[in-house]
Amino acid sequence: MSFITVDDGTEIFYKEWGSGRPVVFSHGWPLNADTWDDQMMLVAENGFRAVAHDRRGHGRSSQPWHGNDMDTYADDLATLIETLDLRDAILVGHSTGGGEVARYIGRHGTSRVSKAVLLSAVPPIMVRTDANPDGLPIDVFDDIRAGIVADRSQFYRDLSMSFYGFNRPGAQVSQGARDAFWMWSMQVGLKGAYDCVKQFSETDFTEDLRRFDVPTFIGHGDDDQIVPIGAAGLKSAEIVRDATLKVYPGGPHGLVGAHKDEFDADLLAFVTS
């Protein structure tokens, strides 16, 4: 297995498939790089170098007590990009991973980046504040923290239903997708999972989005029950200069089935354009 070691000694797991122009994937909470396997295979089969890492505290990476914050996540990504000497890279982030991509650009710029993709991403800010009245109340995130502390295994099993929209009438529930979600979620340490809730919910990425100066594709399902589109994708598209917005009608937070196929086609068209 492949690892890099960042400044505080944390080991970050990564995998890479294929060769060519790099496409770098950042995953959502509480998952890991394996959630991107379908898209990694897609781009690698089409002449790209697919790279994905497990965020610190998640998957196969170290589980440090400290450093579970968005600035450090972005700096870990920067170290990965620099260590592998990735240039002209296309950054792709889902959910919390979209925040990680935004903060990376905010802190490190786009000298190594040529394009960006934000899918069902948390920017500009999820929590409701006076300045962000369309956000979700803090109670939502307090309940998430309470749920993972009380019984994280059951919490993750329950979360998979709304994550994939399997709780909607007529939805075709894939038990395999639910099982995979639970398996990936159980690989994140409790401390890392707990700390990350504050990071994806309370971090304000507005200034990071204003630093985007590369072609950016923003995709979001309009039935996202985890990161509602109104306070996220639609607002991000207003902030990022010349962003391309794609709304997936009926799309949940984790795109599955026909929604996933549509996004895959959009992703491939965007990276090859």
Secondary structure, 3 states (H helix, E strand, C coil): CEEEECCCCCEEEEEEECCCEEEEEECCCCCCHHHHHHHHHHHHCCCEEEEEECCCCCCCCCCCCCCCCHHHHHHHHHHHHHHCCCCCEEEEEECHHHHHHHHHHHHHCCCCEEEEEEECCCCCCCECCCCCCCCECHHHHHHHHHHHHHHHHHHHHHHHHHHCCCCCCCCCCCHHHHHHHHHHHCCCCHHHHHHHHHHHHHCCCHHHHHCCCCCEEEEEECCCCCCCHHHCHHHHHHHCCCCEEEEECCCCCCCCCHHHHHHHHHHHHHHHC
